[in-house]
């Protein structure tokens, strides 16, 4: 089946570039989602530092369930529709990467039961792998960089036996920094001018 056939009744989405442009316009290039995700990692880092690594794991899991709805709300508050056009053939890819990530959560949790300091590095690898697919979703090569940086951070933290708080803090820092870069690019593309600091 061709992309044009998948796009169905919306001929404006018949090319990959057009479908990616629609995804970028709908979700500000994915920047709100990355920012909200980074904020969830920051909450998990605080919980790890002030309460316990076990509670930080649950903070990441529970907070993760709210990333998409909060990101959609943020996109709308920033002037984007917070959705893609009906018939966009890349919509199922977004869902597929979400299901893949959810399928990896029991694996990461199992690793935590074995060695809790490996949970956040494992999650960095899972999230990094998901972001590699976002290049196809949004047509932005920066997602390859984000995925690689998250993956390398996960590997490095695991190799160093870093405490859980550092793993969570690394996820927060990486995602928040890259979300601001993504947001600046999305605002330029949308003609909104520079992002507010």
N, C-alpha and C positions, 0 to 999 in steps of 0.2 A: 504494500500500500504506500502510495506517495504522500508527501507532506500536504500537497494540495488536496488529495482525497481525504486525509485526516482532518484538515481544516474545515471540511464540509461546506456549509453555506456561507462561510466568511472568506471571500477571496482575498481580502486584505492580509490574511495570515498564511498565504500559500507558499511563502518562502521561509527558510529557517531564520534569516535575518529579520524578517517582519515579525515573526512569532517572538523572537528574542526582544525586539524593540517593544512589543506590546507588554511582555513580562517586565521589562525595565520600567516602563511608564506606569504600569499598574502598582508596582511595589517599590518604586524609587531605587531600582537596581538591586533590591534585596537588602539595602543598608539598614532599614528599621529592624528587620529580623536579626541581622548580625549584632546590632546594638543591644537589642533586648536579650539575645542569647548571652552576650558578654556581661550584661547586668546580672543575669541569673548565675553565671560563673562567679561574679563578684560577691553575690549573696552567699554562695556556697563557700567561698574563701573565708568570709567573715564568720560563718557558722563553724568552719573547721578550726579557725583561730580561737574563737570564744567559747564554743561548746564542745564539739567532738567531730572527728572525721566521719564517724558513722552517720551523724545527723547531717553533715554536709552532703553526703551521698544522697540522702532523701531530699535535701533542699534542691539539689540539682535535678533530681527526677521530678519532683512536684513542680518546681519552677519551669522546667522544660515543657510541661503540659500547657503552659500559658504563653509560650513564646509566640506562636502564630497569631492568636487573637489580639494580643497586645501589640504585636508588630503591625497587624492590619490597622488597628486603631491609630498607631503612630503615623503610618503612611497617610491615612486620611487627614490627620491633624496637620501634616506637612503638605497637603494639597494634592496628593495622589489618590486614585480611586480605591486602592487597597484590594484590588482584584484584577484578574486578567480578563480579556474579552472571551465571551462564549465561543467555543470551538477552537481555542488556541491549542494546537497539538502538543505543546510543551507542558500543558497543565498536568497530564498524567505522570510526567517525569518528576514533577515536584512531589506528587503523592508517593511515587515509587521510592524516592530517596528517603522520605519520611518513614515508610514502612521498613525499609532496610535498616534505618537507624534504630527504630523501635526493636527490631529483631536482634540487634546487637546488645541491647541493654542487659538481658540476662547473662550474656557472656561477661560483660564488664562487671556486673554484680558478683558473678561467680569468682572472678579474679580478686575482687575486694574481700571475699570471704577467705581466700587463700592468703593474700597479702594486701592489706588495705592501702598501702602507699602506692600500689599499682593501679588503683581504680581511676584516678584522674588522668594519668598518662594514657590509660586505655581509652578513656572517653575522648581525649584529645585526638587520638588516632581515628576513632569512629567519626567524630565531627569533621576532622580534616578530610577524611575520605568522602564524606557527603558533600563538602564544599567543592571538591574536584568536579563533581557533576554539575555544580552551579555554573561552571563556565558554559556548558551547553545550554542551561536554562536561561541564563541572562546574556550570553555572548560577551562576557567580560573576562579577559585572561587573568585579572587580578585574583579571581577565585582559585586559580591554580596556585598562585603564590600563597594565599591564605591557607589552603589545604596543606601545602608543603610545610609552611611555618608551623602550623598546629601539629602535624605529624612529626616533624623534627623535634619540636618541643616535647611531645609525648615520649618519643624515644630517648631523648637526652635526660629527661626527668626520671624515667624508669632506670636508665643506666646508672644514674647518680643516687638512686634510692632516696630521692627527695621527699620530704614530708608532704602529706596531702594538701596542706594549706598552700604550698608553693605550686602544686599542680593546678589547683583551682584558680589561684591568682594569675598564673600564666595564661590560662584560658581566657580569663576576664580581660587582661591587658591586651592580648593579641586581638581578640574579637572587637573590643571597643576601639582600638586604634584603627583597625582596618575598616570598621563601620563608618568612621568619620571620613576616611578617604573615599569609600564608596558613596557616601552621601554627598560629598562635594562634587564628585563626578556626575551623579544622578541629577543634582540640582542644575549643574551646567547644561547637561543634555536637555533638561526640561525647560531651560531658559529662566530658571528661578534666581539666578545669581548665586553668589557664594553662600555657603551654609553659615548660619549664625553660630558664633562660638559658644 
